[in-house]
Amino acid sequence: MSQEILFLLFMVFELAAILSLYQFVIIPRIAKKTNNLFEERMLNKTWDIPTMLEDYTEHLMVNFVEIVKKIVPEIMGGYLSAGTRQLKADPENAMAVATADFLEDLPLPARLVANKLLPRLQEAMHQAVPSDPQPSVSYKPGLDKR
């Protein structure tokens, strides 16, 4: 037989030995001890499953709230700073730079509303103010027939 086949047979027998060891020796012993411990504590009333579940749920809620409090300002700060950076990027518009500085001092909910509304207001202002038309000059050679 070749070495590859012998190695494959060895690996198959090793897998069968490990699985049978776990199936017939280790798992039954652990299950028996765990079940006995569980039964003892349930009969002694040292374990109260509903109370344990409530405590675990409250612990999860506290951890979840801490995670949300940590992550939400980072995400919102990223969105908000992009809006203020866009406003500050236009050096010709002093009003926008002053608005961006003002927005940084506002609390988070006010900044959310302001960053949502300000671009729309700015666009409306640009559309409302007529831009200065460029003077057009045309040259028509020849006589005018008026």
Beta strands, then each sheet from edge to edge (+ up, - down):
end
